[in-house]
């Protein structure tokens, strides 16, 4: 039986009913086989079997009171996957789709993404099936306080440092941090994504989107090309998408799409960033249909009219694609449409947004492909920069953080590309990123013994 099959068989027994987690493991293990053939020490120390099992999985009940005085119940999670190279680090996601499998998939990815940054941070993830949409500020505050009342005993600035993710922005981080301080009496850097007045970092909001574009810039430079004049499609309309669009404009490209769960916009003249921010950054989460009401030359397509199993965002002709919404949003048919329309680069702003079949299509076509664990690492990298500022009780300028971010994304690209070249697959940054990220963590595990 192959290494992939053996590993998957074991985790399916130990973690039943978690297909997203199996997908993440399979993608990594598939890339690692050349490493295991070259360096036997990882098999001898049983690193793979150890690393696919979290060091700790915390599951808890979250009870809170809605505005009608009724008790509501949700489920909370925190997976502390690996602390071999630093404290657990990874976001909290509040969304109805959250399950233990989702959290483990994201946490497993986070191990290697964090390792690739070159910073001293381990891998973790957390969240709840709570949906902030449609809830009042007071309901969200009460939920966050109840969530932190359980979580606080498992985290700390040198133990586990959560951040935001889907459904968890500055408002939620504020409520979580306030409850943490109330319970512990500590004012420390236990959460990142904080607001500037109380320990946040400049450029954190922009970091994931900016980082994805910086990574794309490095990909293009490897072929003596640049972003100037290129048409880009972007999915999503949250922070990642908004700041991907902003940085694309700054570097000379033209983004023409954005999307949300209700539909997508195609604006051939270029997405109007001010309108998008007005609709999505003011806490109202307006439908993108209003964008088309404001800009008559833009076309809005409701999600209800999407072809089965397709995302029409990826049917728009472009040279660059930035999937920045959620996992598995871009499938094989979407990949074929992108390739047929002349797309030369895909840089993932979301966590594993392309299905395995889509990824294989990109690799076979040998286009420039930046996998999420490399291309979207800007957010967690800047979170670590926030931790460093908190530890020194200082705040760096926007320009200083942005320059550090740009350097980190350059180093991630170089680390992944050089590793891919080492194994004779220069175009395959999936293999390069997975091996480079795994090797650093695995070597630390060997140094620290059987723990």
PyMOL commands that set and color helices and strands:
alter all, ss='L'
color gray80, all
select helices_A, chain A and resi 3-14+19-38+41-44+47-51+100-116+137-154+170-184+196-198+207-221+239-250+273-280+289-294+303-305+312-315+332-340+356-365+372-375+378-392+398-422+429-448
alter helices_A, ss='H'
color red, helices_A
select strands_A, chain A and resi 56-65+71-82+88-94+123-128+160-163+231-234+254-255+257-260+263-266+299-302+320-322+345-347+368-370
alter strands_A, ss='S'
color yellow, strands_A
deselect
rebuild
show_as cartoon
